[in-house]
Amino acid sequence: MRILMITAEAPPLQRAGALIDVMNALPQQLRGRGHEVSIALPYYRDIRENPEFKAEDTGITVDVCVGEKTYVAEYLEGRTESGVQLFLIRCDEFFDRQGIYGEHGEAYEDNAARFIFFTKAALELARRLTPSVQILHCHDWAAALVPVFVRAYHLPFSTMLTIHHIEEQGSFWGLDFALTNLHQRFFTLHGVEFFGRLNFLKGGILFADKLTTVSEHYKQEIMTPEGGAGLDGVVRENAYKLMSILHGADYTRWSPATDQYLPALYDADSLWGKQLCRDSVLNHLQLAPAPQGPVFGMVTRVVKEKGFEILVPVLDRLLNDDVRLIIIGEGDPAFETALAVAAKKFPTKFSYQRHYDEQLAHLVEAAIDISLIPSRFEPSGLMAMYSLQYGALPVARAAGGIQDIIEDYDPTLERGYGFLFFDYSSEAFWDAIKRAREIFNERTLWHQLCQRAMARNFSWDAAAARYEQAYRALVPAEEAAA
């Protein structure tokens, strides 16, 4: 089958984010199964300034109407590291910026125009590709208008929308609907209108031929008022076309037995290399060596949904113990400031690195003993998969995909390899941290739990097969074979 994935985030962007990891692994897996897969992505400044990435101008330009204005879309072509064909859509007025969606915690005011342009330009690309694309696979809100335009203009594509994170919906004031150039009948209860606003994700849910989300527990969550971020009713009405596919971990990039970024390799049978990684990262970040307690870590976006509102209140309690803490990530300026203040207060125990660095991210995963995942929402839990592979036991809130990935440690049954908590509160989080901290002192038991965690396998094979199954349901057998 011939598939074009349309997404606002994908390699070669160098940022922390589950969507980028998915777009690195899934297309590669599908290519290995014999499908023709390419990716459409905005040509951001980060990509243009990446000296290791090369793209060639195709010479093709298209005029794209966004409301009453016309913009020129230029198309460049390149390859991801895994060899997947990548089409970059260039319009410097929209994408030559420091951020992807915004800067300093504030979204760009013209995001509606930016991603309406991107959506239309991606469709113009799809119309010109030969042989013809059969399936447009859209990811999250930034590409969610694709199915709307396909239906409105009777374009010859099947569409799939994957909801990675329902909280981010692409919700804009109602007057921005004019930028779509769609007929007014689409701005109704049965279209992209949602409480008087333009809602990209709602449109995608309504008009996509197939919906997927990233874990079974998250699928159930987004159909509830607590987890649906207002769209739970829309999701329930379209549940007949919704399926869950638990995403996998890319073990070609994230495995301590082969990781090119580590000073020493290790596996479940020989964990001595983990200690060397631990010593290396503590030295690199100028933290005091040889703590009696564990090294904690997080590689994530520093935003409310990732649990920083319940993490920040326990920082002093955590860091008054003989432990080390490393956090990598950027996001909400208020949380960034709180972390920076704590790092200055405990300079030998806590290191906060705002800017994402691929090598340091891998080194931290290898070095830490405990991975902190206090997320309010955690749709897929990819970082939990990586932590398990590196022998970093998670302290995590039982949300979304976490429940599909982590089994809580139960000493009576001698099962489990993580420490779950359910209430979204600092006290519940702290109780789980204390439980992990106490078990850490039992070194033989801790070693057994690490081995148990590292034995878990979440490869992409099963997920790719499920996506293939979903695609086949959209494309007639004779057309798929053509």
C-alpha positions in Angstrom: 0.0 0.0 0.0 1.0 3.6 -0.6 0.8 5.8 2.5 1.6 9.4 3.1 1.9 10.4 6.8 1.1 14.0 7.5 2.5 15.4 10.8 3.8 18.5 12.4 6.6 16.6 14.2 9.0 14.0 12.7 12.7 13.4 12.2 15.0 15.2 11.6 13.6 17.4 14.4 15.8 17.0 17.5 13.4 17.4 20.3 12.0 15.3 23.2 8.6 14.1 22.1 6.7 10.8 21.6 5.4 11.8 18.2 8.9 12.3 16.8 9.9 8.9 18.1 6.8 7.3 16.5 7.5 9.0 13.2 11.0 7.7 13.3 10.0 4.1 13.9 6.6 3.4 12.4 7.3 4.4 8.8 10.5 2.3 8.9 8.6 -0.7 10.2 5.9 -0.3 7.5 8.6 -0.1 4.8 10.0 -3.3 6.1 6.6 -4.9 5.6 6.6 -3.9 1.9 4.6 -0.7 1.9 5.6 2.6 0.3 5.6 5.2 3.0 6.5 8.9 2.9 6.2 11.8 5.4 5.0 15.3 4.9 6.4 17.8 7.4 6.8 21.6 7.6 10.3 22.9 6.8 11.1 24.4 10.1 14.1 26.5 10.9 15.5 23.7 13.2 15.5 21.4 10.1 17.0 24.0 7.8 19.9 24.7 10.3 20.6 21.1 11.0 24.1 20.5 9.3 23.6 16.8 9.3 20.4 16.8 7.3 20.3 17.5 3.5 17.3 18.2 1.4 16.9 18.9 -2.3 14.5 21.4 -3.8 12.1 19.6 -6.0 11.4 22.8 -8.1 7.7 22.4 -7.5 5.7 25.3 -6.1 2.0 25.6 -5.5 -0.2 28.6 -4.6 -2.2 27.9 -1.5 -5.2 30.0 -0.4 -5.6 30.6 3.3 -8.7 32.8 3.6 -8.3 35.8 1.3 -4.5 35.5 1.1 -2.4 33.3 -1.1 0.9 31.8 0.0 3.5 29.9 -2.0 4.3 26.3 -0.9 7.7 25.0 -1.9 8.5 21.3 -1.7 11.9 19.8 -0.7 12.8 16.2 -0.6 15.1 14.3 1.7 15.4 11.0 3.7 15.2 10.2 7.4 18.1 8.3 8.9 16.2 5.1 8.3 15.7 5.9 4.7 12.1 6.9 4.7 11.2 9.5 2.0 10.5 12.9 3.5 8.7 15.8 1.9 9.3 19.2 3.5 6.8 22.0 2.9 8.5 25.4 2.9 6.9 28.7 3.6 9.3 30.8 5.6 6.5 33.3 6.7 5.0 30.4 8.7 7.8 28.1 9.6 11.1 30.0 9.8 10.7 30.5 13.5 12.4 29.5 16.7 9.6 27.2 17.9 7.2 24.7 16.4 4.0 25.8 17.9 5.2 28.8 19.9 7.9 30.3 22.1 8.4 30.9 25.8 5.3 28.9 26.7 3.0 31.0 24.4 1.5 29.7 21.2 1.9 31.6 18.0 -1.1 33.8 17.3 -1.4 32.6 13.7 -1.2 28.9 14.4 -4.6 28.4 12.7 -3.3 29.9 9.5 0.0 28.1 9.7 -1.5 24.6 10.0 -4.4 25.3 7.6 -1.7 26.2 5.1 0.3 23.1 5.9 -2.8 20.9 5.6 -3.7 22.3 2.2 -0.1 22.1 1.0 0.2 18.5 2.1 -3.0 17.6 0.1 -1.6 19.4 -3.0 1.5 17.2 -2.6 -0.6 14.0 -2.3 -2.5 14.9 -5.4 0.8 15.2 -7.4 2.6 12.1 -6.2 2.9 9.2 -8.6 1.9 6.4 -8.3 -1.1 7.8 -6.4 -1.2 7.7 -2.7 -3.9 5.5 -1.3 -4.0 6.4 2.4 -3.3 9.7 4.2 -2.4 9.0 7.8 -2.7 12.1 9.8 -1.2 12.6 13.3 -2.8 14.8 16.0 -4.5 18.2 15.7 -2.0 19.9 13.3 -3.0 17.5 10.5 -6.6 16.8 11.6 -8.2 19.0 9.0 -6.9 16.7 6.2 -9.9 14.3 6.4 -12.3 17.4 6.4 -10.8 18.7 3.1 -10.7 15.2 1.6 -14.5 14.8 2.3 -15.3 18.4 1.3 -13.6 18.2 -2.1 -14.2 14.5 -2.8 -10.5 13.7 -3.0 -9.6 10.0 -3.9 -7.9 9.2 -0.6 -8.7 7.1 2.5 -7.9 8.9 5.7 -6.7 7.8 9.1 -6.3 10.0 12.1 -4.1 9.0 15.1 -4.9 10.8 18.4 -1.7 10.9 20.3 -2.9 13.5 22.8 -6.5 14.7 22.9 -5.8 17.6 25.2 -4.2 19.5 22.3 -7.0 20.0 19.8 -6.2 23.0 17.6 -8.9 25.2 19.1 -9.2 28.7 17.6 -11.7 31.5 17.6 -14.6 31.1 15.2 -13.6 33.8 12.8 -10.5 31.7 11.9 -12.9 29.3 10.1 -12.8 31.7 7.1 -9.1 30.7 6.7 -10.2 27.2 5.6 -12.2 28.5 2.6 -14.7 25.7 3.4 -18.4 26.1 2.9 -20.2 27.5 5.9 -22.0 24.1 6.3 -18.8 22.7 7.8 -18.9 25.2 10.7 -21.8 23.5 12.5 -22.4 21.0 15.3 -21.8 18.3 12.7 -18.5 19.9 11.5 -15.5 21.7 12.9 -17.5 24.1 15.1 -17.2 23.4 18.8 -18.8 25.8 21.2 -18.4 28.6 18.7 -14.8 27.9 18.0 -12.9 26.2 15.2 -11.7 22.8 16.4 -9.2 21.0 14.2 -9.3 17.7 16.1 -13.1 17.5 16.3 -13.2 17.8 12.5 -10.7 15.0 12.1 -12.6 12.7 14.5 -15.8 13.3 12.5 -14.5 13.0 9.0 -11.6 10.5 9.1 -12.4 7.0 7.8 -10.5 5.4 10.6 -9.4 6.6 14.1 -6.6 5.1 16.2 -5.1 6.0 19.5 -2.0 4.9 21.2 -3.0 2.4 24.0 -6.1 0.6 25.1 -6.3 2.4 28.4 -6.0 5.7 26.7 -8.8 4.8 24.3 -11.1 4.2 27.3 -9.9 7.4 29.0 -10.7 9.7 26.1 -14.3 8.5 26.0 -14.8 9.8 29.6 -15.5 13.4 30.8 -12.3 13.2 32.9 -10.0 12.2 30.1 -11.7 13.4 26.9 -10.9 17.1 27.3 -14.4 18.1 26.3 -14.4 15.9 23.2 -15.4 12.7 25.0 -19.0 12.8 23.5 -17.6 13.2 20.0 -15.2 10.3 20.5 -18.0 8.1 21.9 -20.2 8.9 18.9 -17.4 7.8 16.6 -16.2 4.8 18.7 -17.3 2.4 16.0 -14.3 3.5 13.9 -11.8 3.9 16.8 -9.1 1.3 17.6 -6.2 1.3 20.0 -2.7 0.3 18.9 0.0 0.2 21.7 3.0 1.9 20.2 6.4 0.2 20.5 9.9 1.2 21.5 12.5 1.7 18.8 15.2 -0.7 20.2 17.5 0.1 17.3 18.0 3.5 18.9 17.1 2.8 22.5 18.9 -0.3 23.8 21.8 -0.3 26.4 23.3 -3.3 24.6 23.9 -1.3 21.4 23.5 2.4 22.3 26.2 4.4 20.5 25.9 7.3 23.0 26.9 5.3 26.1 30.4 5.1 27.5 29.8 1.4 28.4 27.2 -1.0 27.2 25.3 -3.4 29.3 22.3 -5.8 29.4 20.1 -7.6 32.0 22.7 -10.3 32.6 25.6 -7.8 33.1 24.7 -4.5 34.7 28.2 -3.3 35.5 28.0 -0.9 32.6 25.1 0.9 34.1 27.3 1.9 37.0 29.8 3.3 34.6 27.1 5.3 32.9 25.9 6.6 36.2 29.4 7.7 37.2 29.9 9.4 33.8 26.7 11.4 33.9 27.2 12.6 37.5 30.6 13.7 36.6 29.5 15.4 33.4 26.7 17.3 35.2 29.0 18.2 38.1 26.9 16.4 40.7 28.4 14.9 43.8 29.4 11.3 43.2 28.4 8.1 45.0 25.0 8.9 46.5 23.8 6.4 49.0 20.3 6.6 47.5 19.1 6.3 43.9 19.6 8.6 40.9 16.2 9.8 39.7 15.6 11.2 36.2 13.1 12.6 33.7 13.4 13.3 30.0 10.2 15.0 29.1 8.3 18.2 28.2 8.2 20.5 31.3 4.4 21.0 31.2 1.5 20.6 33.6 0.2 17.4 32.0 3.5 15.7 32.7 2.9 16.1 36.4 5.1 19.0 37.3 2.4 20.6 39.4 2.7 17.6 41.8 6.5 17.1 41.4 7.6 20.7 42.3 6.0 20.5 45.8 8.1 17.4 46.7 11.4 18.6 45.4 12.7 19.8 48.7 11.7 16.6 50.5 13.3 14.5 47.8 16.6 16.4 47.6 17.1 16.6 51.3 17.9 12.9 51.1 21.2 11.6 49.7 19.9 11.2 46.1 20.5 12.7 42.7 18.0 14.1 40.3 18.4 14.9 36.6 15.7 16.5 34.5 15.9 17.3 30.8 13.2 19.3 29.0 11.6 22.6 28.2 8.1 23.9 28.3 6.1 26.1 30.8 8.3 29.0 32.0 6.8 28.8 35.5 7.9 25.2 35.9 11.2 25.9 34.2 11.9 28.6 36.8 10.9 26.4 39.7 13.3 23.7 38.5 16.1 26.2 38.0 15.6 27.6 41.5 15.7 24.1 43.0 18.9 23.3 41.0 20.6 26.4 42.5 19.5 25.4 46.0 20.8 21.9 45.6 23.7 22.3 43.1 25.4 19.0 43.9 22.2 16.9 43.9 20.0 18.3 41.1 20.8 19.2 37.5 18.1 20.7 35.3 19.0 20.9 31.6 16.5 22.9 29.7 17.6 22.2 26.1 17.2 18.7 24.8 20.4 16.9 23.8 20.1 13.5 22.2 23.3 12.1 23.6 22.6 13.3 27.1 19.1 12.0 27.0 20.4 8.5 26.2 23.1 8.8 28.9 20.6 9.9 31.5 18.3 6.9 30.7 21.2 4.6 31.1 22.5 6.2 34.3 19.3 6.6 36.4 18.0 4.1 38.8 14.4 5.4 39.0 12.4 7.1 36.2 9.8 9.7 37.4 6.6 9.7 35.4 4.0 11.6 37.4 1.9 12.5 34.4 -1.7 13.6 34.6 -2.1 12.2 31.1 0.3 9.7 29.5 -1.3 8.3 26.3 1.4 6.0 25.1 4.1 5.9 27.7 7.1 5.6 25.4 9.5 7.0 27.9 8.4 4.2 30.3 9.3 1.6 27.7 12.7 3.1 27.3 13.3 3.3 31.0 12.4 -0.4 31.5 14.8 -1.3 28.7 17.6 0.6 30.5 16.9 -0.9 33.9 15.5 2.3 35.3 12.4 1.4 37.4 9.5 3.8 37.0 7.6 5.6 39.7 4.6 6.5 37.6 1.0 7.5 37.9 -1.4 4.8 36.5 -2.7 6.8 33.5 -3.2 5.9 29.9 -0.6 3.7 28.4 1.3 3.4 31.7 -1.2 0.7 32.7 -0.4 -1.3 29.6 3.3 -1.1 30.2 4.1 -1.1 33.9 3.1 -3.8 36.4 3.2 -2.5 40.0 5.6 -4.3 42.3 3.8 -6.8 44.6 6.0 -8.4 47.2 3.4 -11.0 48.2 3.1 -12.3 44.7 6.7 -11.6 43.7 5.5 -9.8 40.6 6.0 -6.4 39.0 8.8 -4.0 38.2 7.6 -0.5 38.9 5.8 1.6 41.5 2.4 2.9 40.5 0.2 5.5 42.2 -3.4 6.4 41.3 -4.4 9.7 42.9 -3.1 12.7 41.1 -1.5 14.4 44.1 1.9 15.2 45.5 1.2 13.0 48.6 0.4 10.0 46.5 3.4 10.6 44.3 5.6 11.0 47.4 4.3 7.7 48.9 5.3 5.9 45.7 8.8 7.5 45.7 9.3 6.4 49.3 8.2 2.8 48.4 10.8 2.7 45.6 13.4 4.3 47.8 13.0 1.6 50.5 13.2 -1.2 48.0 16.3 0.3 46.5 18.2 -0.4 49.7 17.5 -4.1 49.2 20.2 -4.5 46.5 19.6 -8.1 45.6 15.8 -7.5 45.2 16.4 -4.3 43.3 18.7 -6.2 40.9 16.0 -8.8 40.3 13.4 -6.1 39.5 15.8 -4.5 37.1 16.3 -7.8 35.2 12.5 -8.3 35.2 12.0 -4.8 33.8 14.6 -5.2 31.1 13.1 -8.5 30.0 9.9 -6.7 28.9 9.7 -6.3 25.1 7.6 -3.6 23.4 9.0 -3.9 19.9 7.3 -2.2 16.9 6.5 -5.5 15.2 3.1 -5.9 16.8 2.1 -2.3 16.4 3.1 -2.2 12.7 1.1 -5.3 12.0 -2.0 -3.7 13.7 -1.6 -0.6 11.6 -1.3 -2.7 8.5 -4.5 -4.4 9.4 -6.2 -1.1 9.8 -4.9 0.2 6.5 -6.2 -2.9 4.7 -9.7 -2.3 6.0 -9.6 1.1 4.2 -8.3 -0.1 0.8 -9.9 -2.8 -1.3 -7.8 -5.9 -1.7 -7.4 -5.4 -5.5 -6.4 -1.8 -5.1 -3.9 -2.6 -2.2 -2.2 -5.1 -4.5 -2.0 -2.7 -7.4 
